[in-house]
Amino acid sequence: MLIAKLQAVLRRGAGNATPELEFWGARLSPGEGCLYIKEGKIELTKNELRILQTLLERKGRLVSRMELMLRLWDSDSFIDENTLTVNINRLRKKLDAAGLSGCIGTRRGEGYLLHEK
């Protein structure tokens, strides 16, 4: 957990130089908080953006629920795990509506991963 906290601190100090990330024919722009698809752009909440960015940075690899929670809330305080599930479900609905169904996979009790197309 200490490593994850240090990584979060380093990320915050990096400024707005976050590069755009591409997947499944879409382009995530962390600086704008948007996902661009062929038909236009999708506005993402701060949490949806962080979830998708984390999964994209580790494309094809499992990201634990704990790592996602630390990335989203940067806190030792207790966060209900159901809150993460709600955020993942909202993100999935937006991705489904954009024609990106099935890109986020779940390993029950372990975490999530972004499938490669």
Secondary structure by P-SEA (a helix, b strand, c coil): caaaaaaaaaaaaccccbbbbbcccbbbcccccbbbcccbbbbbcaaaaaaaaaaaaaccccccaaaaaaaaccccccccaaaaaaaaaaaaaaaaaaccccccccccccccccccc
